[in-house]
């Protein structure tokens, strides 16, 4: 097909058809019989041409430029047409270059559906875009790039303007969509007017964005908003230049405000909840010539209906809190940015200071309100720091780790509460849950509550993820070293109801040897699983963890491990598992990493479980889990029978003794002492007690011995009552096996050293003493003796009475 383009000279329009960048010249233009790679048609020319291919839109683009001079003559104001007609279906760019005096202003007025500004690099859905530049003297400022279907209804510029319209080859657009009008000087770079009719959100940028705003320039955005709507301004991205004079700022003119214009820094929270129309201006400064920097701004304006409860304020009293911040924000903040189409939620600390995220600090009282249709989209994140630098000042203090009522009373769901517990190297942290207790969240016992605690212990050498815990378990307290961070995270709407009896507390304690120590007081009816921290990465090298299990009353524990080995090999050091009951002389069970772990065993007292790691090889990590169950203590029937039998024997012996004594008193027959010279009469074990020899002493001759004479002095000293001897119980310190400990044998004796003080203890008998004494016990049918004392007086006389050695002679 052939095309004919005819340009009038007075239109001052030029048409250029040229190859698209980066496309091979396989298609050409034929003018009459001449083949050309491109074609330029100037004002006053009439040209007919064809293409050598059937799809010229793949190879060529058309650029139509019209120059309009408003300085030397009158401007052709009114609608701007797409001229000339009859152009081939190519990607087309129309350029209107309007030159005007800086003393006058030009207005570009757009027909509906108006325009929407886009960021550099962004494309329009229909591939139709406008680009507007302002020309002041010889400088060109890029006002912005726009798509159709937006809120920008007018743009006023100072001096000349270059307006470009980009159309794809398949577009059927026949009008430019704007007109040009003459206006008085606006005394600023430009004025961009946005008309917002209903609930909407728009994004606008400063000229030259993302490059710098011109030095010491001023521009204005005018927002036309219905009086029954509310508008809020949010700065998304900005940077400041280095000013030598003046100060970069933003000024607002709000009808009805007593302080117009309201001046804000770019770093301030911008006005929100504005009723009706308002203006916003950006003012630059005189920049440093050596290091000017860049002033740029990207912001968002949100228009929405007034909220039903916008006048409802909520009291947040943080006056008694210390070192705490409370941030109210959208769900997913700050990583998740809501879509432009989503209705915005605002938090206001006064009617005009609103933002999508509001941070409150401790020590003050706030009255906040919400501009949000759906409060369930909002969340609360709070953080509190508790520190101790000197144990003398904080050792006895107990700090509550519960969420303040000022937060739980808000109609916003708590997302996370963070406690940062800071201490020096020699001060440790103890976390307690005396009534609710804590349950460790592991696959075998998952937490199903609406909130949980994540505990992290950080030391200069390593960070230990202690684990995730929830209320309703068996862990009473956890002692940890160095700085601790506790994250309370909620999972549902039931947190407020469940957390009413929050009992988590903490205190600072002196240094402990293990990185972490758990005190566990289980429910007798439950099976408790406990696991080493830092899942799934395993226990860090050289870290030691202990558990102290408190036994319920009248219960026996069953301790077992979830696997038979530790599952690691050590490169340096050894890994150990230690188990020991907390009772006198208890046996300690120790297993290394290369040994089998103990089989399930019964524990009868409170006991310790300790796991100490080495430096593993091959990136293997130590993760160990054990369980504890309980059962009622079973009393051994054999022990009961033995106790009963023993009591019966003792009672029978007692009755026999009483009967014998009564019989003796009745008969009063004197007993006869019988002397036998062949009997060894020396007291066993006592040497030299008697100084006289046998020849000078008649103590070996006995008359009648009566019980009352022998024991009378004892009866006098006790006023007629014989007090039984009382022994003192001494616990056994030796090892405990599967059987009760046996008493020491009768032959066991300790050596007695000779004392130099004869008044305290009589001197012992020597082997040379010839006075030996003993008692002859007459038995039915048999009597034993030691033989002739005169011939045996130099022998060993220290044989105990209770041991039956070979005796010489008989006593009849």
Number of C-alpha atoms within 10 A of each C-alpha: 9 10 12 13 16 17 20 14 12 8 14 15 21 21 22 16 20 18 21 15 9 7 11 9 11 9 20 21 22 18 15 10 8 9 15 13 14 15 17 13 17 16 16 14 13 12 15 12 17 18 19 13 14 10 12 18 18 15 20 25 22 25 17 21 19 18 15 21 17 19 15 9 9 9 16 14 13 13 17 14 13 14 18 15 12 10 15 21 17 21 19 21 20 20 21 19 19 21 22 25 17 19 12 18 23 27 22 21 20 20 16 14 14 20 22 22 24 18 15 11 6 11 14 15 9 11 13 17 22 22 17 21 20 25 21 18 12 5 8 14 17 18 24 21 23 23 23 22 12 17 24 28 21 21 19 26 30 25 24 25 27 20 18 20 20 17 20 18 16 10 15 9 11 10 11 17 19 18 17 18 15 17 14 13 16 18 16 16 21 23 22 20 19 22 17 24 13 14 15 18 21 20 18 21 20 23 25 19 20 18 14 18 26 21 17 15 16 18 20 21 20 19 20 17 22 16 11 11 20 22 26 22 21 19 17 10 13 17 14 20 21 18 19 12 12 12 17 20 17 21 17 21 17 19 15 8 10 8 11 12 16 14 16 15 12 17 12 12 16 19 19 24 25 20 20 17 19 16 18 19 18 20 20 23 22 18 21 14 10 7 10 16 16 19 26 22 23 18 15 16 17 20 26 23 17 17 14 11 12 16 13 11 16 16 14 18 17 21 12 9 14 13 12 17 19 19 15 23 23 23 17 13 15 10 7 9 10 15 9 13 10 9 17 22 20 24 24 21 18 14 18 14 18 25 25 18 18 19 15 17 18 16 14 12 15 16 13 21 20 25 26 22 17 11 15 13 15 24 20 22 20 22 17 17 14 16 14 18 14 13 17 10 10 16 16 11 12 14 15 15 20 16 18 12 13 13 20 17 13 14 12 17 25 25 20 19 21 22 20 16 21 20 20 15 14 14 22 26 26 20 22 24 21 15 15 18 21 24 24 27 21 16 8 10 14 13 19 12 15 18 23 24 24 18 20 21 21 18 14 8 6 11 14 23 22 24 18 23 22 21 25 16 23 25 26 21 21 20 22 28 25 19 21 25 18 21 18 24 18 19 15 13 14 13 18 19 10 13 15 12 11 15 17 22 16 21 20 28 19 14 17 15 11 16 20 23 21 21 18 22 20 21 14 19 9 12 13 23 21 22 19 23 24 19 18 11 14 18 27 21 18 15 17 21 20 23 21 19 22 18 20 17 10 12 17 20 23 16 19 19 20 14 14 12 16 24 14 20 19 18 11 13 12 16 24 20 21 16 20 19 19 17 11 12 14 16 15 12 13 14 17 17 20 15 12 13 20 18 11 14 12 15 17 16 19 17 18 18 19 18 23 21 26 23 21 21 12 9 11 15 24 27 20 20 15 16 15 21 19 22 14 12 12 9 8 8 9 9 10 11 11 11 12 11 12 12 11 12 12 11 11 12 11 11 11 11 11 11 11 10 10 10 11 12 9 8 8 9 9 12 11 11 13 14 15 19 14 18 25 25 22 25 20 17 14 16 20 19 15 19 11 14 13 15 8 8 12 10 12 15 10 11 11 9 12 14 10 10 8 9 10 12 12 14 13 11 10 10 9 11 10 11 9 6 5 6 6 5 6 6 8 11 9 11 11 13 9 5 6 7 11 6 7 8 7 8 9 6 8 6 5 6 6 10 12 9 9 10 8 8 10 14 17 15 21 16 16 13 20 23 26 25 16 16 16 20 12 11 10 6 6 10 13 18 21 20 18 15 21 15 10 17 18 15 12 12 25 15 13 12 12 8 9 9 10 9 12 16 14 15 20 14
